[in-house]
Amino acid sequence: MHLSRNLLFEKRKYLFGSIILLFIAAICVAFSMAGSNDFDISRREVLLRRIGHELLLQSGDSISRVLPIKKIAENEYQIAFENELTFQPDSLVNTTQRLFTKDPLTSDYVVNVLNCGNASVAYGYAISKNKKDDIVTCRGRKQPKACYMINIKFKPTGINTAKNRYLLAGLPLLAFVGFIFLSAVKRRKTLPKGEYTGLFTLGSVLFDAKNRKLTINGKTIELTGTETRVLLIFALSPNETIDRSRLQKEIWEDEGVIVGRSLDMFISKLRKKLEDDPNINIVVIRGKGYKLEISV
């Protein structure tokens, strides 16, 4: 019984550790995603300002300013100018296509040139990753000098969002796999092989926990159920001090019964049954408990 409780404790401990690792990983991913998005947004705004700058140069204006870029919706930005300008549709289309090739998040977008006074559309076009879906009109028709604003709306980056979702969704699975792996490794590392076979080699003594037997120099000695449980606790932690309270709890209290039997009596009986091997002994650790000493 105490073995199953120990394993349950180990599993809970590693499950808790895996959950902590999961939260840490999720936080790291969230910060990474946020940091990446902030960088991409800042870079995109620089490209938008560059478009405004080149449009002014094409209009013959190398002095006036491109006003601060405005984010007017989730995926929509506005370029505004200090002074009036004129523009050639072909040049605007070519400029946006050339500069947006430097933005890995940009595939499809719609450009609308608006009149400042009434926000009516003076010119517009749509560019798609699939060239045959491009919508470009009125090429070669120079637009009159006026106050213009340019709104550029980008298609949401669904692929990147999906990747992030897959990554976050995969973290619990990763944590579960890690939990199973770490639990298995921990068990192999800390528990003797005897736990799997029911056999323990203690000095020259062969302890068969399953069949409640000791074999010493060919001699077989029977054990009671309680003696077996006591010796099994020692066999799982040889040369380590076992608290007296732990022995009492795991032998009696965990079974729902608290009795007045003396633990010392069972220790004494076990010592007697192990006395044929002088290299193994159960010693008292004063004020703490007992230890199964095995001399090499």
N, C-alpha and C positions, 0 to 999 in steps of 0.2 A: 504493500500500500504506500509506504513512504517513498518508494521509487517513483511511482506514478505521480505523487505529489511533487517530488523534486523536478521531474520532467515538466510538469505543468508550470511550476515556478520558472524554470529555465525558459520555457516557451513564452510565458507572459513577459519575462524580462526582455527577451529579444524582440518580441512584438512591440513592446513599448519603445525600445531603442529604434526599431524600424520606423515607427510612427514619427518619432522625433526627427530621424533622418529625412523622412518624407516631407515634413513641414519645412525643414531647413532647405531641402532641395527646391520645394515649391516657392519659398521666399526668394531663393537665389534666382530661379527662373523668372519670377515676377519682376525682380529688380533688373535682371538682364534684359527682359522684354521692354520694360519701361525705358531703360537707358538707351536701348537700340532705337526705340520709337522716337525718343527725344532727339537723338542724333540725326535720324532720317528726316524728321520734320525740319530741323534747323538747316540741313543740307538742301532740302527741297526749296526752302525759302530763299536761300542764296541763289539757286538756279532761277527762281522766279524774278529776283531782282536783276539777274544778269539779262533775262529776256527784256525787261523794261529798259535797261541800259542800252542794249543793242538796238531796240526799237527807236529810242531817242536819237542815237547816232545815225540810223538810217533816215531819220526825219531831218537831219542836219543840225541837231541840237546836242552840243557837247558840254553844256553849262548847267541847265536846269536839273532838278533832282527827281529821282524816282522816290515817291513817298513810301513810308513803311508798308510792308506787305501785310495785308489783313487776312486772317483766317475766318471766313464768313460762314462756314459749315464744316462738318466733320472731314470731308475730303474736297473742300472747295476754298480757293484763295482768290484774292483780288489784288491786282496791280494798278496803282493810281499814280498820276504824274502831277508835277508842280505846274506845268504850263501846257498849253494846247500843242498838238502834234498832228502830223499826217503820217499815214503808213501805207505800204504796198502789201496787199494780202499774201502774195507769193512769198515775200520776205518774212512775214510773220509766221507763216506755216513752216518755212524752212528753218527759221530760228528755233522755234519750239521743238521741232523734230530733232534737230541737231543737239540741242542742250539736254533734252529729256532722255537721250540715249545714255547719259551719264548718271541717270537716276534708276537704280535697279528695281525700284518699287513701282515705276511708272510703265504701264503698258497701254491702257486705253484712257483717253481724256477728251473732254469737250472744251473748246475755247469760244467765249462770247465777248465781243468788243461792244461795250455799252456807251451810249451817249450820257454824259454826266447829268444833263438837265433833267431828263425824263426816264433814264434807265432803259430806253428802247435799244434794241439790238441793231447795231450798225453793221456788224459782220460776225459770222460764226462758222465754225467747222468742227469736225470730229475726227480724231485719229485713233486707229485701232491697231492692236498688235498684228492682227490679220489684215494686211494691206488692202485686200479687196473690199473690206468693210469701211475704209476711210470715206468720209463725206467732206469734200472740199469744193467750194463754189466760188464764183466771182474772181477767179485768178486774173491778174493783169489789170484790174480796175483800181486805180489809186484812190484812196479815200480822202475827202477834203480835210483841211486843217480844222481841228475842233478839240474840245475837251473830251477825252475818252478814258474809260476804265476797262480793264481786261479781267474777266472772270474765267478762271480755269478750274474745271471740276474733274477730279480723278476717279477712275473706277476703283472701288474698294479692293484692297489686296487680299482677296479671299484665300489664296493659296497659302500666304504666310500665316494668316489667322488660323487656317486649318492645321498647319504644321505646329503652331503653338498649342492648339487644343490637343492634338495627338500627343505632344510631348507631355503636357500636364496630365492627360488621361493615362499615359503610360507610367507615370511615377508610382501610383499605388501598386501596379503590377510589379514594377521593379522592386519596390519595398517588400512585397510579399515573397518574391523569389529570393531576395536577400535574406529575409527572415528564415525561410526554409533552409537555405544554404548555411547560414551562420549557426542555426540550431544544430544541424547535422554535424558540422565541424566541431562545435563546442562539445557535443556529446562524445564524439570520437576522441577528442583531445583530453577530456577530463575524467571520463568514466572508464574503468577497467574493462577489458574484454569480457570478463566474467559476467557482466550484466546481460550480455547477449546469449551466453551459453549456460549460465547458472553455475559455472565452475570458477573457482578462484584458487590460485596457488599462493599460499602463505608460508614462506620458508619451504620446509619439506612436507607441509600439510596441504592436502587437496581438499578444498571445501566445496561440497556439492549442495548449494543452497536450495535447488529445486527438490532434491530428494532428502534433504536434511541429514547429510552425512559428512563425517570427517574421515579421511583416509590418511593414516600416519604409518609409514614403514610397512605398508601392506595390511595394516590393522584398520578395520572399519568401526567407527564409533557413531552411534545414532544420536541425533539431536532432537530436542523438543521444538515445537513451533516458536515459542518465545526465545529460546536459545538461538535458533536460526536467525530470527529477526535482529537480535542484538549483535550477533557475529557478522551479519550482512552489513550492518551500518559500519562496523569497524573495517570490514574487508573493502568497502568502497572508499575508505579514507585511511589507509595504513599509515602508521607513524604520524598521525595527526590527532590533536586533542579533540575529543568529542565531549561537548557539554553534557553534564548529568541531566539537566532539564530537557535537552533535546532527546536524549534516550528515553526518558520517561514519557515525553509527549508522543514520540513516534511509535513507541511500542504499545502504549496503553491508551493514552488520551485520544489519539487519532482514530481509534476504533470505537470511540464513544463510551468507553468504560474507564473509570479511574479507580484503581484498586490500591490496597495498602501493601502489595507485595514488595519485598525489598529487592531493589536493583542489584545491590551488593551480592545477594544470594545467587542471582543468575551469573554475575561476573565470576563469582567463586567457582560455580559449576563449570563454566567455560574454561577457566584456568586449569582446572583439574583434567579436563578432557584434552587440553592442548599441552599438557606437561611432558608428553613423550618427545616433544621437540624443544630443546633448550634455547633455540634461537627465536622463539616466538613467545610473547607474554603480554597480558593485559595489565597495565600498570595504572596506579591511581595518580592523578595530577591534582594535588591538594588544592582545594578551593575552586576547582574548575570541573573536573570530570575524569575521563579515562582516555587511555591511548593504547592502541594495539601496536606494540613495538616488535619489529621484525629485524633481527640482526643479519647483516649481509656477510 
